[in-house]
Amino acid sequence: ENKTEALLALENCIRLDPKDIDYYHMMAGFIVDNQFARDPVTEEMISVSANNTDEYAVPFILAGLSVSPDSIQRAADFLRRNNFNTYLDQVIDTYQSGSTNYQGAFPELNFGAVEFCTRNS
């Protein structure tokens, strides 16, 4: 497997179809499974530690939820399954408030990698 090529392919999928939440979930899963992501600040591809995958994966889940608020259960399942429970209450609170501004609800997360994918969509 070539992690760089796989990451580029997933980024391209999001870029070409930014309304398809499957791609956001695939990207988040790839990051968790491979501990490899695009740094949201430098935009370089990097290895990430298992303890930091949430910083790279969760923004993709939240971006997908912003695109499709009806996918709340799928997002919650991903967060639970990957032990990202610390985000769950705030995700549910934001959803129940009717907001789709998850980026604003999670200022501690860097959405730069998501923006990199959607920049030219």
Number of C-alpha atoms within 10 A of each C-alpha: 5 6 16 13 10 13 18 15 13 18 21 17 20 23 19 14 13 19 16 14 21 15 21 27 22 17 26 23 19 18 25 22 12 14 19 21 25 23 19 18 11 10 12 11 15 13 15 19 12 13 9 11 22 21 18 26 29 28 23 26 29 27 23 25 25 20 17 14 16 11 15 19 12 14 22 19 15 19 20 14 10 15 12 17 15 10 15 17 11 14 22 15 12 17 18 11 9 10 13 19 15 20 15 11 15 17 9 9 17 17 22 18 22 24 16 18 19 17 10 9 14
